[in-house]
Amino acid sequence: MLTAEQKQAAPWFHPVHFLSFGFGSGLMPKAPGTFGSLAAFPILWLLTDINLMMFVVVTLVACIVGISLCQHTAQKLKVHDHGAIVWDEIAGMLVAFIAVPLAWDTALLGFILFRYFDIAKPSLIGIIDKRFDGGFGIMADDIVAGLCTLGCLHLYLIFTH
């Protein structure tokens, strides 16, 4: 939840903050990271018909640009990795679905796994979360959570399809 001072410093309708706040999904009073992860699904759906190389390029751009977006908004809010900043969840979800067909089973499993890795921060994800600051630190743990989810989804696809 943003304070009045934070709302003034980082208005949600400013293009940078609009993206950092996951199109407004990060402004939900409860579970903003979960809503930010859900906000990735319309993007994933829009990307279903592009080829793999283009999907990877879009994902890389989302990750790289996300470093600056999240850094800028965090500075305006004066809080490192404020809960309302959810672009990192969106980028992490894009990573999780590289070369994964979007279907009900992969969407559900990918969402659950990504939220698990993002919240629990097991092993390397937790180390990254504690070790890095700024926009890179905000983005890095979610990108690695996306990579872990990606590995699990590909194993799922190998054994079930």
Secondary structure, DSSP 8 states (H G I E B T S, - for coil): ---HHHHHHS-TTSHHHHHHTGGGGGG-SS-HHHHHHHHHHHHHHHTTTS-HHHHHHHHHHHHHHHHHHHHHHHHHHTSTT-TT--HHHHHHHHHHTTT----HHHHHHHHHHHHHHHHH--THHHHHHHH--HHHHHHHHHHHHHHHHHHHHHHHHHHH-
